[in-house]
């Protein structure tokens, strides 16, 4: 039996990257997964690949900025699987640039996905999670993807870092609220370091720290920022999230779990 047998999980931004790795890992551990994204073709393919392994997986179009999309996803979770036990707020965007070159529109775009999306996901899914959590010793689980950029400052990442710092503290506040209201819901944030996904390609292409150096050198530069001397893998983030969603983490809430190869220990 898997550690997440018969639980239902919704993962936003699950078409590719960390989100897809999380959806696959939760399904492998026994969960029924709603693969949520705006990348319909890629998301449907990811859901089909998971379903081909024998795990129940369904794609749902979800723009995390839209209340109506979240509500429709909750209706689908209830109709297909009877409710919801796990929410992973993974959807996010990463953009960089010097302060003088950043427009207010860019700041708001980053916040609308990275902050508003997490807020709406928790608010809209909490009633289902509060009910679903009563079935499990460790309760239901919300995991919000923040970043090491939400813990430490980084040049050219002021807007992104601000959004991820907001996710960190919003997570703690909602964890406390669930405790005060006696909801059986644990809420934690995960803070990846530099993970080898499409978002890292932005760094390699020169939008952030890797500006003006060729791709191999850029990738080495990024890898060398962690004492372990490499970038992380999406699956390594997924394994931590699977733990946080399980009863093994029954006394873990309001925590920030850093998965960065030692980057922030320096």
Steps between C-alpha positions, in 0.01 A plus 500: 500500500611855432528765768234707321255225402146617420583867555417760239759763408481814289833627368510837325756568229522123456548478125879498522800561724466468875121486476503200266757325720278560804190369322688185395641443849167547677337261253778245557432525872132419445329836455239584241630811327348802332768634268421872481656753262434745217723302261217278382684280249799437726282458807272249332805302389638497854164379635484226236853385584409475868174320422692252284678380815163404647458804726182709469604833345293770335601827338318821593555841345590737783613860477597555863414870474132426435261427785259328265768257383579400857133451576455284191801289601348445845168397343687251281693358796176446687320350202777261396659404831265617774716784626859607551777402742811665359566836335840581351521864392785467254407734213734796472708714268855625530612825344803709578642843431652801670262717701527792258399272212201341673157633417210511741315273258776239529492517880123452499519212249744308718295564813171406331625147436746439783300664779138535389504145365612354834249712691209397277602135501504483878182700544295310245627151588495535879135388547568175312830447677345562842252223430745261336756543775270341756567160342875498558717486808716780365211700358490660157803680363574822319851546361589837351804534276711793607872527422835574657436840339229539763763461773803693374552796272617457142601768250246542219244287684331764714150444356529121496654493847227725638234265365666192647556673833127573504427132441725408794317720750153437358568129552587551866197720561256252346661216695429692820144575391434131433634419845287764670187379319585135567500418130679171426719670239878544513658780298869512409726667246783346300794714393692353205842623406612490138312212341564380146167598337378738232522784752875444529518544124400863562815537707707332233353725232626804685193648666654475848843420642625307198504807277770524234658155531450198279261219592747239633673765711163632618384157610828441685467842663154412626601153616798639690273719714409191704768336717389165355628627166194428288147611426216312661260271317122550494460151646701604805247775572213260434626250757502767773150612405374140510630471855329822606172374355517172690412397854875469563497882524201508736666750741646725230312822428601861450847382401728611221690208351812602309621268221796679351816287519633719779471828312347700787728340761790712379 
